Amino acid sequence: MALRPEHELHQRRKGRNVGVGLLLVSFIVLVFALTFVKVTRGDFELPNAQTGANG
């Protein structure tokens, strides 16, 4: 026995959800890639402990 066919509204919602999911995944990949490049280039440095010391 077959299930009822999906309503057209559900098909549109599913398409929209897939689009939003792909945008979210691409944003996460972009942030990860930028972070990886910044760290491997050597721009990322911990602050020097002696920089703010007056003494």
mmCIF file of the N, C-alpha and C atoms, coordinates in Angstrom:
data_MODEL
# 
_entry.id   MODEL 
# 
loop_
_atom_site.group_PDB 
_atom_site.id 
_atom_site.type_symbol 
_atom_site.label_atom_id 
_atom_site.label_alt_id 
_atom_site.label_comp_id 
_atom_site.label_asym_id 
_atom_site.label_entity_id 
_atom_site.label_seq_id 
_atom_site.pdbx_PDB_ins_code 
_atom_site.Cartn_x 
_atom_site.Cartn_y 
_atom_site.Cartn_z 
_atom_site.occupancy 
_atom_site.B_iso_or_equiv 
_atom_site.pdbx_formal_charge 
_atom_site.auth_seq_id 
_atom_site.auth_comp_id 
_atom_site.auth_asym_id 
_atom_site.auth_atom_id 
_atom_site.pdbx_PDB_model_num 
ATOM 1   N N  . MET A 1 1  ? 0.847  -1.177 0.000  1.00 0.00 ? 1  MET A N  1 
ATOM 2   C CA . MET A 1 1  ? 0.000  0.000  0.000  1.00 0.00 ? 1  MET A CA 1 
ATOM 3   C C  . MET A 1 1  ? 0.892  1.240  0.000  1.00 0.00 ? 1  MET A C  1 
ATOM 4   N N  . ALA A 1 2  ? 0.665  2.107  -0.941 1.00 0.00 ? 2  ALA A N  1 
ATOM 5   C CA . ALA A 1 2  ? 1.488  3.304  -1.094 1.00 0.00 ? 2  ALA A CA 1 
ATOM 6   C C  . ALA A 1 2  ? 1.023  4.405  -0.148 1.00 0.00 ? 2  ALA A C  1 
ATOM 7   N N  . LEU A 1 3  ? 1.970  5.208  0.270  1.00 0.00 ? 3  LEU A N  1 
ATOM 8   C CA . LEU A 1 3  ? 1.633  6.366  1.098  1.00 0.00 ? 3  LEU A CA 1 
ATOM 9   C C  . LEU A 1 3  ? 1.009  7.438  0.219  1.00 0.00 ? 3  LEU A C  1 
ATOM 10  N N  . ARG A 1 4  ? 0.355  8.375  0.882  1.00 0.00 ? 4  ARG A N  1 
ATOM 11  C CA . ARG A 1 4  ? -0.254 9.467  0.115  1.00 0.00 ? 4  ARG A CA 1 
ATOM 12  C C  . ARG A 1 4  ? 0.844  10.307 -0.532 1.00 0.00 ? 4  ARG A C  1 
ATOM 13  N N  . PRO A 1 5  ? 0.604  10.816 -1.716 1.00 0.00 ? 5  PRO A N  1 
ATOM 14  C CA . PRO A 1 5  ? 1.625  11.667 -2.354 1.00 0.00 ? 5  PRO A CA 1 
ATOM 15  C C  . PRO A 1 5  ? 1.823  12.956 -1.556 1.00 0.00 ? 5  PRO A C  1 
ATOM 16  N N  . GLU A 1 6  ? 3.048  13.471 -1.594 1.00 0.00 ? 6  GLU A N  1 
ATOM 17  C CA . GLU A 1 6  ? 3.355  14.707 -0.870 1.00 0.00 ? 6  GLU A CA 1 
ATOM 18  C C  . GLU A 1 6  ? 2.582  15.872 -1.472 1.00 0.00 ? 6  GLU A C  1 
ATOM 19  N N  . HIS A 1 7  ? 2.145  16.746 -0.596 1.00 0.00 ? 7  HIS A N  1 
ATOM 20  C CA . HIS A 1 7  ? 1.474  17.951 -1.061 1.00 0.00 ? 7  HIS A CA 1 
ATOM 21  C C  . HIS A 1 7  ? 2.505  18.901 -1.666 1.00 0.00 ? 7  HIS A C  1 
ATOM 22  N N  . GLU A 1 8  ? 2.062  19.740 -2.563 1.00 0.00 ? 8  GLU A N  1 
ATOM 23  C CA . GLU A 1 8  ? 2.957  20.666 -3.264 1.00 0.00 ? 8  GLU A CA 1 
ATOM 24  C C  . GLU A 1 8  ? 3.649  21.633 -2.288 1.00 0.00 ? 8  GLU A C  1 
ATOM 25  N N  . LEU A 1 9  ? 2.963  22.000 -1.224 1.00 0.00 ? 9  LEU A N  1 
ATOM 26  C CA . LEU A 1 9  ? 3.542  22.890 -0.221 1.00 0.00 ? 9  LEU A CA 1 
ATOM 27  C C  . LEU A 1 9  ? 4.739  22.240 0.467  1.00 0.00 ? 9  LEU A C  1 
ATOM 28  N N  . HIS A 1 10 ? 4.642  20.947 0.767  1.00 0.00 ? 10 HIS A N  1 
ATOM 29  C CA . HIS A 1 10 ? 5.746  20.247 1.406  1.00 0.00 ? 10 HIS A CA 1 
ATOM 30  C C  . HIS A 1 10 ? 6.948  20.131 0.470  1.00 0.00 ? 10 HIS A C  1 
ATOM 31  N N  . GLN A 1 11 ? 6.688  19.958 -0.805 1.00 0.00 ? 11 GLN A N  1 
ATOM 32  C CA . GLN A 1 11 ? 7.783  19.885 -1.770 1.00 0.00 ? 11 GLN A CA 1 
ATOM 33  C C  . GLN A 1 11 ? 8.527  21.219 -1.834 1.00 0.00 ? 11 GLN A C  1 
ATOM 34  N N  . ARG A 1 12 ? 7.781  22.316 -1.804 1.00 0.00 ? 12 ARG A N  1 
ATOM 35  C CA . ARG A 1 12 ? 8.433  23.631 -1.827 1.00 0.00 ? 12 ARG A CA 1 
ATOM 36  C C  . ARG A 1 12 ? 9.232  23.876 -0.551 1.00 0.00 ? 12 ARG A C  1 
ATOM 37  N N  . ARG A 1 13 ? 8.664  23.488 0.601  1.00 0.00 ? 13 ARG A N  1 
ATOM 38  C CA . ARG A 1 13 ? 9.386  23.661 1.863  1.00 0.00 ? 13 ARG A CA 1 
ATOM 39  C C  . ARG A 1 13 ? 10.667 22.844 1.876  1.00 0.00 ? 13 ARG A C  1 
ATOM 40  N N  . LYS A 1 14 ? 10.596 21.624 1.371  1.00 0.00 ? 14 LYS A N  1 
ATOM 41  C CA . LYS A 1 14 ? 11.779 20.771 1.340  1.00 0.00 ? 14 LYS A CA 1 
ATOM 42  C C  . LYS A 1 14 ? 12.859 21.399 0.464  1.00 0.00 ? 14 LYS A C  1 
ATOM 43  N N  . GLY A 1 15 ? 12.476 21.933 -0.674 1.00 0.00 ? 15 GLY A N  1 
ATOM 44  C CA . GLY A 1 15 ? 13.440 22.601 -1.549 1.00 0.00 ? 15 GLY A CA 1 
ATOM 45  C C  . GLY A 1 15 ? 14.069 23.814 -0.885 1.00 0.00 ? 15 GLY A C  1 
ATOM 46  N N  . ARG A 1 16 ? 13.271 24.577 -0.173 1.00 0.00 ? 16 ARG A N  1 
ATOM 47  C CA . ARG A 1 16 ? 13.779 25.751 0.536  1.00 0.00 ? 16 ARG A CA 1 
ATOM 48  C C  . ARG A 1 16 ? 14.714 25.342 1.663  1.00 0.00 ? 16 ARG A C  1 
ATOM 49  N N  . ASN A 1 17 ? 14.340 24.281 2.394  1.00 0.00 ? 17 ASN A N  1 
ATOM 50  C CA . ASN A 1 17 ? 15.186 23.809 3.486  1.00 0.00 ? 17 ASN A CA 1 
ATOM 51  C C  . ASN A 1 17 ? 16.520 23.296 2.965  1.00 0.00 ? 17 ASN A C  1 
ATOM 52  N N  . VAL A 1 18 ? 16.518 22.611 1.839  1.00 0.00 ? 18 VAL A N  1 
ATOM 53  C CA . VAL A 1 18 ? 17.768 22.138 1.249  1.00 0.00 ? 18 VAL A CA 1 
ATOM 54  C C  . VAL A 1 18 ? 18.641 23.321 0.853  1.00 0.00 ? 18 VAL A C  1 
ATOM 55  N N  . GLY A 1 19 ? 18.032 24.359 0.292  1.00 0.00 ? 19 GLY A N  1 
ATOM 56  C CA . GLY A 1 19 ? 18.785 25.559 -0.087 1.00 0.00 ? 19 GLY A CA 1 
ATOM 57  C C  . GLY A 1 19 ? 19.407 26.252 1.110  1.00 0.00 ? 19 GLY A C  1 
ATOM 58  N N  . VAL A 1 20 ? 18.650 26.406 2.170  1.00 0.00 ? 20 VAL A N  1 
ATOM 59  C CA . VAL A 1 20 ? 19.170 27.036 3.385  1.00 0.00 ? 20 VAL A CA 1 
ATOM 60  C C  . VAL A 1 20 ? 20.270 26.179 3.998  1.00 0.00 ? 20 VAL A C  1 
ATOM 61  N N  . GLY A 1 21 ? 20.092 24.870 3.976  1.00 0.00 ? 21 GLY A N  1 
ATOM 62  C CA . GLY A 1 21 ? 21.113 23.966 4.498  1.00 0.00 ? 21 GLY A CA 1 
ATOM 63  C C  . GLY A 1 21 ? 22.409 24.072 3.714  1.00 0.00 ? 21 GLY A C  1 
ATOM 64  N N  . LEU A 1 22 ? 22.309 24.143 2.394  1.00 0.00 ? 22 LEU A N  1 
ATOM 65  C CA . LEU A 1 22 ? 23.509 24.284 1.565  1.00 0.00 ? 22 LEU A CA 1 
ATOM 66  C C  . LEU A 1 22 ? 24.211 25.617 1.820  1.00 0.00 ? 22 LEU A C  1 
ATOM 67  N N  . LEU A 1 23 ? 23.440 26.677 1.987  1.00 0.00 ? 23 LEU A N  1 
ATOM 68  C CA . LEU A 1 23 ? 24.047 27.978 2.306  1.00 0.00 ? 23 LEU A CA 1 
ATOM 69  C C  . LEU A 1 23 ? 24.765 27.935 3.649  1.00 0.00 ? 23 LEU A C  1 
ATOM 70  N N  . LEU A 1 24 ? 24.161 27.286 4.635  1.00 0.00 ? 24 LEU A N  1 
ATOM 71  C CA . LEU A 1 24 ? 24.780 27.184 5.953  1.00 0.00 ? 24 LEU A CA 1 
ATOM 72  C C  . LEU A 1 24 ? 26.076 26.376 5.895  1.00 0.00 ? 24 LEU A C  1 
ATOM 73  N N  . VAL A 1 25 ? 26.056 25.266 5.181  1.00 0.00 ? 25 VAL A N  1 
ATOM 74  C CA . VAL A 1 25 ? 27.259 24.445 5.050  1.00 0.00 ? 25 VAL A CA 1 
ATOM 75  C C  . VAL A 1 25 ? 28.346 25.208 4.314  1.00 0.00 ? 25 VAL A C  1 
ATOM 76  N N  . SER A 1 26 ? 27.991 25.945 3.258  1.00 0.00 ? 26 SER A N  1 
ATOM 77  C CA . SER A 1 26 ? 29.004 26.707 2.523  1.00 0.00 ? 26 SER A CA 1 
ATOM 78  C C  . SER A 1 26 ? 29.586 27.825 3.383  1.00 0.00 ? 26 SER A C  1 
ATOM 79  N N  . PHE A 1 27 ? 28.783 28.446 4.238  1.00 0.00 ? 27 PHE A N  1 
ATOM 80  C CA . PHE A 1 27 ? 29.292 29.477 5.138  1.00 0.00 ? 27 PHE A CA 1 
ATOM 81  C C  . PHE A 1 27 ? 30.275 28.885 6.144  1.00 0.00 ? 27 PHE A C  1 
ATOM 82  N N  . ILE A 1 28 ? 29.942 27.709 6.680  1.00 0.00 ? 28 ILE A N  1 
ATOM 83  C CA . ILE A 1 28 ? 30.827 27.049 7.634  1.00 0.00 ? 28 ILE A CA 1 
ATOM 84  C C  . ILE A 1 28 ? 32.147 26.677 6.968  1.00 0.00 ? 28 ILE A C  1 
ATOM 85  N N  . VAL A 1 29 ? 32.082 26.171 5.745  1.00 0.00 ? 29 VAL A N  1 
ATOM 86  C CA . VAL A 1 29 ? 33.306 25.818 5.013  1.00 0.00 ? 29 VAL A CA 1 
ATOM 87  C C  . VAL A 1 29 ? 34.143 27.065 4.747  1.00 0.00 ? 29 VAL A C  1 
ATOM 88  N N  . LEU A 1 30 ? 33.504 28.174 4.402  1.00 0.00 ? 30 LEU A N  1 
ATOM 89  C CA . LEU A 1 30 ? 34.225 29.420 4.151  1.00 0.00 ? 30 LEU A CA 1 
ATOM 90  C C  . LEU A 1 30 ? 34.941 29.906 5.410  1.00 0.00 ? 30 LEU A C  1 
ATOM 91  N N  . VAL A 1 31 ? 34.267 29.891 6.549  1.00 0.00 ? 31 VAL A N  1 
ATOM 92  C CA . VAL A 1 31 ? 34.880 30.327 7.801  1.00 0.00 ? 31 VAL A CA 1 
ATOM 93  C C  . VAL A 1 31 ? 36.037 29.397 8.173  1.00 0.00 ? 31 VAL A C  1 
ATOM 94  N N  . PHE A 1 32 ? 35.850 28.098 8.000  1.00 0.00 ? 32 PHE A N  1 
ATOM 95  C CA . PHE A 1 32 ? 36.912 27.144 8.301  1.00 0.00 ? 32 PHE A CA 1 
ATOM 96  C C  . PHE A 1 32 ? 38.116 27.386 7.399  1.00 0.00 ? 32 PHE A C  1 
ATOM 97  N N  . ALA A 1 33 ? 37.880 27.597 6.112  1.00 0.00 ? 33 ALA A N  1 
ATOM 98  C CA . ALA A 1 33 ? 38.979 27.813 5.171  1.00 0.00 ? 33 ALA A CA 1 
ATOM 99  C C  . ALA A 1 33 ? 39.738 29.096 5.493  1.00 0.00 ? 33 ALA A C  1 
ATOM 100 N N  . LEU A 1 34 ? 39.022 30.172 5.791  1.00 0.00 ? 34 LEU A N  1 
ATOM 101 C CA . LEU A 1 34 ? 39.685 31.429 6.125  1.00 0.00 ? 34 LEU A CA 1 
ATOM 102 C C  . LEU A 1 34 ? 40.500 31.294 7.409  1.00 0.00 ? 34 LEU A C  1 
ATOM 103 N N  . THR A 1 35 ? 39.959 30.600 8.390  1.00 0.00 ? 35 THR A N  1 
ATOM 104 C CA . THR A 1 35 ? 40.685 30.377 9.640  1.00 0.00 ? 35 THR A CA 1 
ATOM 105 C C  . THR A 1 35 ? 41.936 29.550 9.386  1.00 0.00 ? 35 THR A C  1 
ATOM 106 N N  . PHE A 1 36 ? 41.809 28.499 8.598  1.00 0.00 ? 36 PHE A N  1 
ATOM 107 C CA . PHE A 1 36 ? 42.945 27.637 8.296  1.00 0.00 ? 36 PHE A CA 1 
ATOM 108 C C  . PHE A 1 36 ? 44.049 28.417 7.586  1.00 0.00 ? 36 PHE A C  1 
ATOM 109 N N  . VAL A 1 37 ? 43.679 29.238 6.614  1.00 0.00 ? 37 VAL A N  1 
ATOM 110 C CA . VAL A 1 37 ? 44.678 30.031 5.880  1.00 0.00 ? 37 VAL A CA 1 
ATOM 111 C C  . VAL A 1 37 ? 45.340 31.032 6.808  1.00 0.00 ? 37 VAL A C  1 
ATOM 112 N N  . LYS A 1 38 ? 44.566 31.691 7.651  1.00 0.00 ? 38 LYS A N  1 
ATOM 113 C CA . LYS A 1 38 ? 45.136 32.690 8.557  1.00 0.00 ? 38 LYS A CA 1 
ATOM 114 C C  . LYS A 1 38 ? 46.123 32.050 9.538  1.00 0.00 ? 38 LYS A C  1 
ATOM 115 N N  . VAL A 1 39 ? 45.785 30.890 10.075 1.00 0.00 ? 39 VAL A N  1 
ATOM 116 C CA . VAL A 1 39 ? 46.663 30.229 11.042 1.00 0.00 ? 39 VAL A CA 1 
ATOM 117 C C  . VAL A 1 39 ? 47.921 29.706 10.361 1.00 0.00 ? 39 VAL A C  1 
ATOM 118 N N  . THR A 1 40 ? 47.800 29.131 9.188  1.00 0.00 ? 40 THR A N  1 
ATOM 119 C CA . THR A 1 40 ? 48.967 28.548 8.522  1.00 0.00 ? 40 THR A CA 1 
ATOM 120 C C  . THR A 1 40 ? 49.881 29.598 7.922  1.00 0.00 ? 40 THR A C  1 
ATOM 121 N N  . ARG A 1 41 ? 49.393 30.797 7.651  1.00 0.00 ? 41 ARG A N  1 
ATOM 122 C CA . ARG A 1 41 ? 50.253 31.862 7.118  1.00 0.00 ? 41 ARG A CA 1 
ATOM 123 C C  . ARG A 1 41 ? 51.127 32.470 8.200  1.00 0.00 ? 41 ARG A C  1 
ATOM 124 N N  . GLY A 1 42 ? 50.814 32.272 9.447  1.00 0.00 ? 42 GLY A N  1 
ATOM 125 C CA . GLY A 1 42 ? 51.610 32.818 10.528 1.00 0.00 ? 42 GLY A CA 1 
ATOM 126 C C  . GLY A 1 42 ? 51.120 34.172 11.008 1.00 0.00 ? 42 GLY A C  1 
ATOM 127 N N  . ASP A 1 43 ? 49.980 34.639 10.520 1.00 0.00 ? 43 ASP A N  1 
ATOM 128 C CA . ASP A 1 43 ? 49.425 35.905 10.992 1.00 0.00 ? 43 ASP A CA 1 
ATOM 129 C C  . ASP A 1 43 ? 48.877 35.779 12.405 1.00 0.00 ? 43 ASP A C  1 
ATOM 130 N N  . PHE A 1 44 ? 48.538 34.575 12.794 1.00 0.00 ? 44 PHE A N  1 
ATOM 131 C CA . PHE A 1 44 ? 47.949 34.354 14.109 1.00 0.00 ? 44 PHE A CA 1 
ATOM 132 C C  . PHE A 1 44 ? 49.068 34.225 15.135 1.00 0.00 ? 44 PHE A C  1 
ATOM 133 N N  . GLU A 1 45 ? 49.131 35.195 16.050 1.00 0.00 ? 45 GLU A N  1 
ATOM 134 C CA . GLU A 1 45 ? 50.147 35.164 17.111 1.00 0.00 ? 45 GLU A CA 1 
ATOM 135 C C  . GLU A 1 45 ? 49.475 35.484 18.440 1.00 0.00 ? 45 GLU A C  1 
ATOM 136 N N  . LEU A 1 46 ? 49.908 34.792 19.459 1.00 0.00 ? 46 LEU A N  1 
ATOM 137 C CA . LEU A 1 46 ? 49.389 35.090 20.788 1.00 0.00 ? 46 LEU A CA 1 
ATOM 138 C C  . LEU A 1 46 ? 49.951 36.434 21.240 1.00 0.00 ? 46 LEU A C  1 
ATOM 139 N N  . PRO A 1 47 ? 49.174 37.203 21.981 1.00 0.00 ? 47 PRO A N  1 
ATOM 140 C CA . PRO A 1 47 ? 49.667 38.503 22.452 1.00 0.00 ? 47 PRO A CA 1 
ATOM 141 C C  . PRO A 1 47 ? 50.870 38.335 23.376 1.00 0.00 ? 47 PRO A C  1 
ATOM 142 N N  . ASN A 1 48 ? 51.800 39.246 23.235 1.00 0.00 ? 48 ASN A N  1 
ATOM 143 C CA . ASN A 1 48 ? 53.017 39.207 24.047 1.00 0.00 ? 48 ASN A CA 1 
ATOM 144 C C  . ASN A 1 48 ? 52.670 39.638 25.467 1.00 0.00 ? 48 ASN A C  1 
ATOM 145 N N  . ALA A 1 49 ? 53.112 38.893 26.450 1.00 0.00 ? 49 ALA A N  1 
ATOM 146 C CA . ALA A 1 49 ? 52.783 39.182 27.853 1.00 0.00 ? 49 ALA A CA 1 
ATOM 147 C C  . ALA A 1 49 ? 53.468 40.462 28.335 1.00 0.00 ? 49 ALA A C  1 
ATOM 148 N N  . GLN A 1 50 ? 54.564 40.876 27.716 1.00 0.00 ? 50 GLN A N  1 
ATOM 149 C CA . GLN A 1 50 ? 55.311 42.037 28.148 1.00 0.00 ? 50 GLN A CA 1 
ATOM 150 C C  . GLN A 1 50 ? 54.855 43.325 27.479 1.00 0.00 ? 50 GLN A C  1 
ATOM 151 N N  . THR A 1 51 ? 53.918 43.238 26.557 1.00 0.00 ? 51 THR A N  1 
ATOM 152 C CA . THR A 1 51 ? 53.508 44.424 25.797 1.00 0.00 ? 51 THR A CA 1 
ATOM 153 C C  . THR A 1 51 ? 52.884 45.499 26.682 1.00 0.00 ? 51 THR A C  1 
ATOM 154 N N  . GLY A 1 52 ? 51.994 45.136 27.588 1.00 0.00 ? 52 GLY A N  1 
ATOM 155 C CA . GLY A 1 52 ? 51.304 46.120 28.397 1.00 0.00 ? 52 GLY A CA 1 
ATOM 156 C C  . GLY A 1 52 ? 51.951 46.377 29.740 1.00 0.00 ? 52 GLY A C  1 
ATOM 157 N N  . ALA A 1 53 ? 53.099 45.812 30.013 1.00 0.00 ? 53 ALA A N  1 
ATOM 158 C CA . ALA A 1 53 ? 53.739 45.956 31.334 1.00 0.00 ? 53 ALA A CA 1 
ATOM 159 C C  . ALA A 1 53 ? 54.483 47.280 31.429 1.00 0.00 ? 53 ALA A C  1 
ATOM 160 N N  . ASN A 1 54 ? 54.173 48.046 32.452 1.00 0.00 ? 54 ASN A N  1 
ATOM 161 C CA . ASN A 1 54 ? 54.902 49.286 32.714 1.00 0.00 ? 54 ASN A CA 1 
ATOM 162 C C  . ASN A 1 54 ? 55.799 49.048 33.926 1.00 0.00 ? 54 ASN A C  1 
ATOM 163 N N  . GLY A 1 55 ? 57.060 48.880 33.693 1.00 0.00 ? 55 GLY A N  1 
ATOM 164 C CA . GLY A 1 55 ? 57.854 48.643 34.874 1.00 0.00 ? 55 GLY A CA 1 
ATOM 165 C C  . GLY A 1 55 ? 59.229 48.354 34.603 1.00 0.00 ? 55 GLY A C  1 
# 
